[in-house]
């Protein structure tokens, strides 16, 4: 049985507990929470509270919401001691730190998995299995605030890297801002050596949120609404929501079988470099 420790905001921890409690071979050993609840009646789960060092020591694996909650030196020590880690939010590592962690992970055989919400979305993952290369991926996104832009960018780049299985060779960006700052529009295009391409249009702010994906390949054409979790395919008649890998299960499987995670620090580093390149192009386009 795998012993799990949870580190993060109390509200996020409770959501994770609800999901993890469904796995019979998982035991939630304890939590190290940030924040408090206002009413005793709001507590839904009775999980022991530990300081972070003790929790890591007592657990086989840690679900970590924010890399800033654990000092980098402690994180490195945990990896050396084969404490497996699942990042339920994107960490804030530099390129140098990522390279150092990759080396430590390889030496220790530790599993460190980064969340990849779009890839593990049921309709998106099943679409990816039915998509051949080269492919065209178009994302149309409207956001209420600019703060959500960074999260969405990470989501799509990590999905694209899983689908393309390679590093983009070209990156183009267009940034258009209204003169009175009523809206901002960004067009991002990534291209691969096999001619696969991503075309992403992001507009903010707006009253209503929109998030759609269109994928075209030699296998099929898919139109997906990520907000409503609905998909339409031109050729597929089977229920594409079945037979998909769940994110937590993929982490447990990697730990048990001692194999690399589907999305690890290597993928994180590639995404980090890609996003840094995108942002530099957007800054250039803004000047």
C-alpha positions as CSV (number, residue, x, y, z in Angstrom):
1,X,0.0,0.0,0.0
2,X,1.3,3.4,-1.0
3,X,1.4,6.0,1.8
4,X,0.5,9.5,0.5
5,X,1.1,13.0,2.1
6,X,-0.6,16.1,0.9
7,X,0.9,19.6,1.0
8,X,-1.1,22.7,-0.1
9,X,-4.1,24.9,0.5
10,X,-6.7,23.3,2.7
11,X,-9.4,23.6,0.1
12,X,-7.3,22.0,-2.6
13,X,-6.2,19.2,-0.2
14,X,-9.8,18.3,0.4
15,X,-10.5,18.0,-3.3
16,X,-7.5,15.7,-3.6
17,X,-8.5,13.6,-0.6
18,X,-11.9,13.1,-2.2
19,X,-10.3,11.7,-5.4
20,X,-7.6,9.7,-3.7
21,X,-10.0,8.0,-1.3
22,X,-11.4,6.1,-4.2
23,X,-8.2,4.1,-4.7
24,X,-8.1,1.0,-2.4
25,X,-4.3,0.6,-2.5
26,X,-3.6,4.2,-1.4
27,X,-3.4,5.3,2.2
28,X,-3.5,9.0,3.0
29,X,-1.0,9.3,5.8
30,X,-1.5,13.0,6.5
31,X,-1.5,16.6,5.3
32,X,0.5,19.8,5.8
33,X,-2.1,22.5,5.0
34,X,-2.0,26.2,4.2
35,X,-4.9,28.4,5.4
36,X,-7.8,27.7,7.7
37,X,-11.5,27.2,7.4
38,X,-13.9,29.5,9.2
39,X,-16.4,27.0,10.5
40,X,-15.8,23.6,12.1
41,X,-18.7,22.2,10.1
42,X,-16.8,22.9,6.9
43,X,-14.4,20.1,7.5
44,X,-15.3,17.0,5.5
45,X,-12.2,14.8,6.2
46,X,-10.3,14.0,9.3
47,X,-6.7,13.7,8.2
48,X,-3.7,14.1,10.7
49,X,-1.7,17.4,10.3
50,X,2.1,17.3,10.2
51,X,4.9,19.7,9.6
52,X,6.2,19.3,6.1
53,X,9.5,17.7,7.0
54,X,7.9,15.1,9.1
55,X,5.1,14.4,6.5
56,X,7.7,13.9,3.8
57,X,9.7,11.5,6.1
58,X,6.6,9.4,6.8
59,X,5.2,9.2,3.3
60,X,6.1,7.2,0.2
61,X,4.8,9.9,-2.1
62,X,3.9,13.6,-1.8
63,X,1.1,15.5,-3.6
64,X,2.6,19.0,-3.7
65,X,0.4,21.9,-4.7
66,X,3.1,24.6,-4.9
67,X,6.9,24.2,-5.2
68,X,7.3,27.3,-3.0
69,X,5.8,25.4,-0.1
70,X,8.9,23.2,0.2
71,X,12.4,24.6,0.2
72,X,14.3,23.6,-2.9
73,X,17.0,21.9,-0.8
74,X,14.4,19.8,0.9
75,X,12.9,18.9,-2.4
76,X,16.2,17.7,-3.7
77,X,16.8,15.7,-0.5
78,X,13.4,14.1,-0.9
79,X,14.1,13.0,-4.5
80,X,17.5,11.6,-3.4
81,X,15.7,9.5,-0.8
82,X,13.2,8.3,-3.3
83,X,10.2,10.2,-2.1
84,X,7.9,10.3,-5.2
85,X,6.3,13.6,-6.0
86,X,3.2,14.7,-7.9
87,X,2.9,18.4,-8.6
88,X,-0.8,19.3,-8.7
89,X,0.1,22.8,-9.8
90,X,2.9,23.9,-12.1
91,X,6.2,24.3,-10.2
92,X,8.3,27.4,-10.5
93,X,11.7,26.0,-11.4
94,X,14.4,27.6,-13.5
95,X,16.2,25.9,-16.3
96,X,19.2,25.3,-14.1
97,X,17.0,23.8,-11.3
98,X,15.2,21.6,-13.8
99,X,18.4,20.2,-15.2
100,X,19.7,19.5,-11.7
101,X,16.4,17.8,-10.7
102,X,16.5,15.6,-13.9
103,X,20.0,14.4,-12.9
104,X,18.9,13.6,-9.3
105,X,15.7,11.8,-10.5
106,X,17.7,9.6,-12.9
107,X,20.2,8.7,-10.3
108,X,17.6,7.9,-7.6
109,X,14.9,6.4,-9.8
110,X,12.4,8.6,-8.2
111,X,9.1,9.4,-9.9
112,X,8.3,13.1,-10.2
113,X,5.2,13.9,-12.2
114,X,3.9,17.3,-13.4
115,X,0.2,17.8,-13.9
116,X,-1.0,17.8,-17.5
117,X,-4.8,18.6,-17.2
118,X,-5.6,18.8,-20.9
119,X,-3.8,15.5,-21.8
120,X,-5.6,13.7,-19.1
121,X,-9.0,15.2,-20.0
122,X,-11.0,12.2,-21.2
123,X,-12.1,13.6,-24.6
124,X,-8.7,15.2,-25.3
125,X,-6.7,12.1,-24.5
126,X,-8.9,9.8,-26.6
127,X,-8.7,12.4,-29.4
128,X,-4.9,12.3,-29.1
129,X,-4.8,8.6,-29.5
130,X,-6.8,8.9,-32.8
131,X,-4.6,11.7,-34.2
132,X,-1.8,10.9,-36.6
133,X,1.2,13.1,-37.5
134,X,1.3,15.6,-39.1
135,X,-1.7,17.3,-37.4
136,X,-3.1,20.8,-37.1
137,X,-4.3,21.9,-33.6
138,X,-6.3,25.2,-33.4
139,X,-7.3,26.6,-30.0
140,X,-9.8,29.5,-29.6
141,X,-9.8,30.9,-26.1
142,X,-11.6,33.8,-24.5
143,X,-10.7,34.6,-20.9
144,X,-12.3,36.9,-18.3
145,X,-8.9,38.0,-16.9
146,X,-5.3,38.1,-18.0
147,X,-4.3,36.1,-14.9
148,X,-5.7,32.9,-16.4
149,X,-3.5,33.3,-19.5
150,X,-0.4,31.8,-18.0
151,X,-2.2,28.7,-16.8
152,X,-3.9,28.1,-20.2
153,X,-0.5,28.5,-22.0
154,X,1.1,25.9,-19.9
155,X,-1.9,23.5,-20.4
156,X,-1.8,23.8,-24.2
157,X,2.0,23.6,-24.6
158,X,2.2,20.5,-22.4
159,X,-0.6,18.9,-24.4
160,X,1.1,19.8,-27.7
161,X,4.4,18.3,-26.6
162,X,2.7,15.0,-25.8
163,X,1.0,15.0,-29.1
164,X,4.0,16.1,-31.2
165,X,6.6,14.1,-29.3
166,X,9.2,16.7,-30.2
167,X,10.4,20.2,-29.6
168,X,8.7,22.9,-31.8
169,X,11.1,24.2,-34.5
170,X,9.4,27.6,-35.1
171,X,7.5,30.0,-32.9
172,X,5.6,33.1,-34.1
173,X,3.5,35.5,-32.1
174,X,1.2,38.4,-32.7
175,X,0.1,40.7,-29.9
176,X,-2.7,43.3,-30.5
177,X,-3.8,45.6,-27.7
178,X,-6.7,48.0,-27.8
179,X,-5.5,51.6,-27.5
180,X,-7.8,52.1,-24.5
181,X,-6.9,48.7,-23.0
182,X,-10.4,47.3,-23.6
183,X,-9.1,44.1,-24.9
184,X,-5.9,42.2,-25.7
185,X,-5.5,39.7,-28.5
186,X,-2.7,37.2,-28.9
187,X,-2.0,34.8,-31.8
188,X,0.6,32.1,-31.2
189,X,1.8,29.6,-33.8
190,X,4.2,26.7,-33.2
191,X,5.5,24.5,-36.0
192,X,7.2,21.1,-35.9
193,X,9.6,19.5,-38.3
194,X,6.9,17.1,-39.5
195,X,4.7,20.1,-40.5
196,X,2.4,19.7,-37.5
197,X,1.3,23.1,-36.2
198,X,-0.5,24.8,-33.3
199,X,-2.6,27.9,-34.0
200,X,-3.8,29.6,-30.7
201,X,-5.9,32.7,-30.5
202,X,-6.4,34.2,-27.0
203,X,-8.6,37.2,-26.2
204,X,-9.2,38.9,-22.9
205,X,-10.9,40.3,-20.9
206,X,-14.5,39.2,-21.7
207,X,-17.6,38.4,-19.8
208,X,-17.9,34.9,-21.0
209,X,-15.2,32.3,-21.1
210,X,-14.6,30.2,-24.2
211,X,-12.2,27.3,-24.7
212,X,-12.4,25.2,-27.9
213,X,-10.0,22.9,-29.7
214,X,-10.0,21.7,-33.3
215,X,-7.7,18.9,-34.4
216,X,-7.2,17.8,-38.0
217,X,-5.1,14.8,-39.1
218,X,-5.1,12.0,-41.6
219,X,-7.1,9.9,-39.1
220,X,-10.0,12.2,-38.2
221,X,-11.3,15.7,-37.5
222,X,-12.3,16.6,-33.9
223,X,-14.1,19.7,-32.5
224,X,-13.9,19.9,-28.7
225,X,-15.5,22.2,-26.2
226,X,-13.3,22.0,-23.1
227,X,-15.6,23.9,-20.9
228,X,-18.6,21.6,-21.5
229,X,-16.4,18.6,-22.1
230,X,-18.1,17.8,-25.4
231,X,-16.5,16.5,-28.6
232,X,-17.7,15.9,-32.2
233,X,-15.7,13.8,-34.6
234,X,-16.2,13.6,-38.3
235,X,-15.4,9.8,-38.7
236,X,-15.3,8.2,-35.2
237,X,-18.5,6.5,-34.2
238,X,-17.3,4.8,-31.0
239,X,-17.6,6.5,-27.6
240,X,-14.2,8.2,-27.4
241,X,-14.7,9.0,-23.7
242,X,-13.9,5.4,-22.8
243,X,-10.5,3.7,-22.3
244,X,-8.5,6.6,-21.2
245,X,-5.7,6.9,-18.6
246,X,-6.5,8.8,-15.4
247,X,-3.8,11.2,-14.1
248,X,-3.5,9.9,-10.6
249,X,-3.6,6.3,-11.8
250,X,-0.7,7.1,-14.2
251,X,1.3,8.4,-11.3
252,X,0.7,5.3,-9.1
253,X,1.5,3.0,-12.1
254,X,4.8,4.8,-12.7
255,X,5.7,4.5,-9.0
256,X,4.8,0.8,-8.7
257,X,6.4,-0.2,-12.0
258,X,9.4,2.1,-11.4
259,X,9.0,3.8,-14.8
260,X,9.2,7.4,-16.0
261,X,5.9,9.4,-15.6
262,X,3.9,10.4,-18.7
263,X,4.7,14.0,-17.9
264,X,7.9,14.6,-15.9
265,X,10.6,17.2,-15.3
266,X,12.0,16.6,-18.8
267,X,8.6,17.6,-20.4
268,X,8.4,20.5,-17.9
269,X,11.8,21.8,-19.0
270,X,10.9,21.6,-22.7
271,X,7.6,23.4,-22.0
272,X,9.4,26.1,-19.9
273,X,11.8,26.8,-22.8
274,X,8.9,26.9,-25.3
275,X,6.9,29.3,-23.1
276,X,9.9,31.5,-22.5
277,X,10.3,31.7,-26.3
278,X,6.6,32.5,-26.8
279,X,6.7,35.3,-24.2
280,X,9.8,36.8,-25.7
281,X,8.2,36.8,-29.2
282,X,5.0,38.4,-27.7
283,X,7.2,41.1,-26.0
284,X,8.9,41.7,-29.4
285,X,5.5,41.9,-31.1
286,X,4.4,44.5,-28.5
287,X,7.2,46.9,-29.2
